[in-house]
Amino acid sequence: MTATLSTGTPARPAPTPRRAAPGRDERTRKNHPAWFLVPAFVVLGVFFFVPTIFNFVYALTDWSSFKASISFVGLRNFADLLSSGTLLASLRITLVYAVLVAIFQNLFGLLLALLLERDTRVNRFARVMFFIPVIMSALAVGYVFQAMLKPDGAVNGILGTLLGTDVTIPWLGSTTWTLLVVALIHSWKWMGLSMLIYLAGLKTINEDVLEAARLDGASSWRTFRDIRFPLLAPAITFNVATALLGSMNGFDIVQATTGGGPARTTELLNIFIFRTFGQGLFAQATTMSLVLFVVVVALAFPVIRTLRKREEVL
Amino acid sequence: MTAQTAHPSALTSARSRATRPTAGGRTGSWRTLQPIVALLAVVVLIGMPLWIVVVTAGKTQAEALNPNLALPTTWQYLENFSAVWDQGRLPAGFFGSLLIMVPAVIGVLVLGSLASWVLARRSTRGYAVLYALAISGIVLPPAVVTIVLLLRQLGLAGTAVGMIGVYMGMYMSTVIFFVTGFVRTIPHELEEAARVDGAGPLRVFGTIILPLLVPVLSTATILICLYVWNDVFYAFFVVGGRLDTLPLNLFQVASAGLYLNNWHLIFAYVILMSLPLLVVFIVAQRKIISGITSGAVK
């Protein structure tokens, strides 16, 4: 490994003594030819980078399905979206949704991992069952919950039977709480994946360390708080980062449960993009897509860096 | 703490074997209670929603108006399944999804591993920059609107080729990230041996490297299949209305069905479309679960 790292520094002797360093450099070039990169980078370039660059260009135009020509309008799209309040509203909703999902998906995943930690037959069965939502289509999950959470749906029915009264909570009709409900559904769908990652993380913790803590008389809560939780840091980094990215790019579950309603209080950036694109307002959709891009860049990197730093402290 | 560990070590190991994975020093009552709690959680959190799907899909429209836990009075799975089979163009959706997923996954894995091998083995500053660029797509969201514009300019709008390209572009970064990390753990000597025998780079890659990549590639395959098979957002923009995929057709069935309160048809469709992945998962669950966990944590 270190040998390759220093390819090109002539001072370092090559593994085969007969060869001089420049010769080895050339051999590396021949053994691992650069053209192997070309197909992957062509695909990345055409289908990923060029559209991303276009994003910055077309957000500044009046591109729409109503006009044949596309002309430059400067920052008018941003000004329009800002003054109508849509931009900040969608942005706030997306961020709140992402934070809620990151919290609940990790909380549920961690609780499940701790509950199903022992390698018994029951636990293996339970792990498989909790993974089923992960392989289901998010759209399908959304429709199932829409049916269950109707005012006269199954959830209210069961609550009513348990409480002995009629329950008609409009789970998906509240302008305040529906965002939370939808975030919980998103967390339900993906908690099985977080659970698996946490289970893998728990397995890497040395049994002797836990035994030592036990002999010291530490309670299970203290062992968890002071030893197991800190040692889960890599799993937490992975899970929080994927949950944040997944929910910032969220669409299916919200579209299938509320479609952005009631009164657009669950309209994530991607729902807005989908809706305005459908109306033919391509430039507005592009502008929002650019906003999403900038927000993800601005948020993801600091979050990942902070989480990584926490790992290093250990 | 370390001092404590060191003391009567015989006792420690004996005890740890006796109480093995009771991580956290739980008492005996928890050991008997835990399976009950676990099963209860499965029944309430997973069993109930799935049960509602299964029973509602067998009901008549009137009975399915408010989906609940009750069994159907008359079972009509066949009628409902055949209704969505035709109305939801289920066969077309299935083959459409397959037609897009298979080439996209194979393509992204082959091209991604080819690039990863070189990125892992060559490490000048230029390659470090290329690597950073190549994995940037893990974090960056795809520019979904302008992809449509670009595909129109290329004449690929609404085609399977366009959709395949978009998925390959989206997941290339994930593949390169996973595979490059894995290649770095493969010793150089293995390649050298083949090279001494006169094998060219393509042969070395195909006969030495690729077979060693199987574990990491199977993890990537599972995850990417999951995302591509279930994706509806990007499919809307690229092939919406032009090609059938299972999620796109579900959206159509549901959009019409919600309006008409056809929950029985929506749920019948959900069952049929989930079956292929569910069967694959149940058959290979052990491999899939261990594949995902080994791939994700480092």
Interface residues (C-beta under 8 A of the other chain):
Chain A: M1 A3 T4 L5 T7 G8 T28 K30 N31 H32 P33 A34 F36 L37 P39 A40 F41 V43 L44 V46 F47 F48 V50 P51 T52 F54 N55 Y58 W63 L112 L115 L116 E117 R118 D119 T120 V122 N123 F125 A126 R127 V128 M129 F130 F131 I132 P133 V134 I135 M136 S137 A138 L139 A140 Y143 V144 F145 Q146 A147 M148 K150 D152 G153 A154 G157 I158 W188 L193 L196 I197 L199 A200 G201 L202 T204 I205 E207 D208 V209 L210 E211 A212 A213 R214 L215 D216 A218 S219 S220 W221 T223 F224 R228 P234 A235 F238 L245 M248 N249 F251 D252 A256 N270 I273 F274 F277 F282 A285 T286 S289 L290 L292 F293 V296 V297 A300 F301 I304
Chain B: M1 T2 Q4 T5 T12 R15 S16 R20 P21 T22 A23 G24 G25 R26 Q34 P35 V37 A38 L39 A41 V42 L45 I46 G47 M48 P49 L50 I52 V53 T56 N66 P67 N68 L69 G107 V108 L111 G112 L114 A115 W117 V118 L119 R121 R122 S123 T124 L130 L133 A134 G137 V139 L140 P141 P142 A143 V144 V145 T146 I147 L149 L150 L154 G165 V166 M168 G169 M170 M172 S173 I176 R184 H188 E191 R195 P201 V204 F205 L226 W229 N230 V232 F233 F236 F237 L246 P247 L250 F251 A254 L258 W263 I266 F267 V270 M273 S274 L277 L278 F281 I282 Q285 I289 I292 T293 S294 A296 V297 K298
